Amino acid sequence: MLMGEYVHIMDEKGRINVPSRLRDSLGERFVVTRGLDNCLFIYPLNEWTALEKKLRTMSSTRAEARAFLRLFFSGAAEVDLDRQGRALIPPTLREHASLQKEVIFIGVSNRAELWSKEKWEEYSEKAGESFEQVAEKMDDFPF
């Protein structure tokens, strides 16, 4: 399971040290793609395969589905870790997530997300304000 929050520095070439706790679950090769809310989604290969299978069932007659699938898959890249545990994030994905120097990895169960530090702080502050209200509205919340 992927969980936690980790601050790291991206070098000038776009390489980022993947936190060792996430590395264990992600493996030596994983998929990075455009995420929602101006972040990147990072999937272990087995999770990517399962997700791709589910997304294949979306109707290609709906314009919204076609647009989503095009953007989601065209932005996807398989990424390998180097010997130092670094991943090179493609420039188009760095641009999508506004990644500069300071970045934050977060674990979100079956995937990790990569955020610019600034965007994550903005998002988590705003989302944190309604955290309890959202939890109260979730009928199937497990606790």
C-alpha positions in Angstrom: 0.0 0.0 0.0 1.2 3.5 -0.8 0.9 6.1 1.9 2.6 9.0 3.5 3.9 12.4 2.4 7.5 13.0 1.3 9.3 16.2 0.3 12.1 15.9 -2.2 14.1 18.1 -4.6 14.0 17.8 -8.3 17.3 18.4 -10.1 17.8 20.6 -13.2 17.4 17.5 -15.5 14.0 16.6 -14.0 15.2 13.7 -11.9 13.6 13.0 -8.5 14.7 10.6 -5.8 11.7 8.3 -5.2 11.2 7.8 -1.5 12.3 4.3 -0.5 9.0 3.6 1.3 7.2 4.2 -2.0 9.8 2.6 -4.1 9.1 -0.8 -2.5 5.5 -0.7 -3.7 6.1 1.0 -7.0 9.0 -1.2 -8.2 11.9 -0.4 -10.4 9.6 0.5 -13.3 6.2 2.3 -13.1 3.9 4.5 -15.1 3.6 8.3 -14.6 0.7 10.2 -16.2 -1.3 13.4 -15.9 -3.3 13.4 -12.8 -6.2 15.5 -11.6 -5.9 18.7 -9.6 -2.5 19.6 -11.2 -0.6 16.6 -10.0 0.9 13.5 -11.6 -0.4 10.0 -10.9 2.2 7.2 -10.4 1.1 3.6 -10.8 2.9 0.4 -10.2 2.8 -1.7 -13.4 0.2 -4.1 -12.0 -2.1 -1.3 -11.0 -1.7 0.4 -14.4 -2.6 -2.8 -16.2 -5.8 -3.1 -14.1 -6.7 0.5 -14.6 -6.1 0.3 -18.3 -8.4 -2.7 -18.5 -11.2 -0.8 -16.7 -10.7 2.4 -18.9 -10.9 0.3 -22.0 -14.6 -0.3 -21.2 -15.4 3.4 -21.5 -17.7 4.3 -24.4 -15.7 5.8 -27.3 -18.9 7.4 -28.6 -19.0 10.0 -25.7 -16.8 13.0 -26.4 -15.9 13.4 -22.8 -14.6 9.9 -22.5 -12.6 10.2 -25.7 -11.0 13.4 -24.5 -10.2 12.0 -21.1 -8.7 8.8 -22.6 -6.6 10.8 -25.1 -5.1 13.1 -22.5 -4.6 10.4 -19.9 -2.9 7.9 -22.1 -1.0 10.3 -24.3 0.6 11.8 -21.2 1.6 8.4 -19.8 5.2 7.3 -19.7 6.9 4.2 -18.3 9.7 5.4 -16.0 12.7 3.4 -14.8 14.6 4.1 -11.6 18.3 4.6 -12.0 20.9 3.0 -9.6 20.4 5.9 -7.2 16.7 5.4 -7.0 15.9 8.5 -9.2 13.2 8.8 -11.8 13.4 11.1 -14.8 10.0 12.9 -15.2 9.3 13.8 -18.8 9.1 17.6 -19.5 5.5 17.6 -20.6 4.5 15.9 -17.3 6.7 18.3 -15.3 4.9 21.2 -17.0 1.4 19.7 -16.4 2.1 19.6 -12.6 4.1 22.8 -12.5 7.0 20.9 -11.0 10.0 23.1 -10.2 12.5 22.4 -7.5 10.6 21.3 -4.4 8.2 18.4 -4.9 6.0 16.3 -2.7 5.2 12.6 -3.2 2.1 11.4 -1.5 0.8 7.8 -1.2 -2.8 7.3 -2.1 -3.5 3.6 -1.5 -2.9 2.0 -5.0 -1.0 4.9 -6.5 1.3 7.7 -5.6 0.9 11.3 -6.6 3.6 13.9 -7.4 2.9 17.5 -6.6 4.7 20.8 -6.7 5.2 21.8 -3.1 3.3 25.0 -3.6 0.3 23.3 -5.3 0.1 20.6 -2.7 0.2 23.1 0.2 -2.6 25.1 -1.5 -4.7 22.0 -2.2 -4.2 20.4 1.2 -5.1 23.6 3.1 -8.3 24.1 1.1 -9.3 20.4 1.3 -8.4 20.2 4.9 -11.0 22.9 5.7 -13.8 20.5 4.7 -12.2 17.2 5.6 -14.6 16.4 8.5 -17.7 17.6 6.5 -16.7 15.4 3.6 -16.2 12.4 5.9 -19.6 12.9 7.5 -21.3 12.8 4.1 -19.6 9.5 3.1 -22.2 6.8 3.9 -19.8 3.9 3.4 -16.9 5.4 5.4 -15.3 2.4 7.2 -14.9 3.9 10.7 
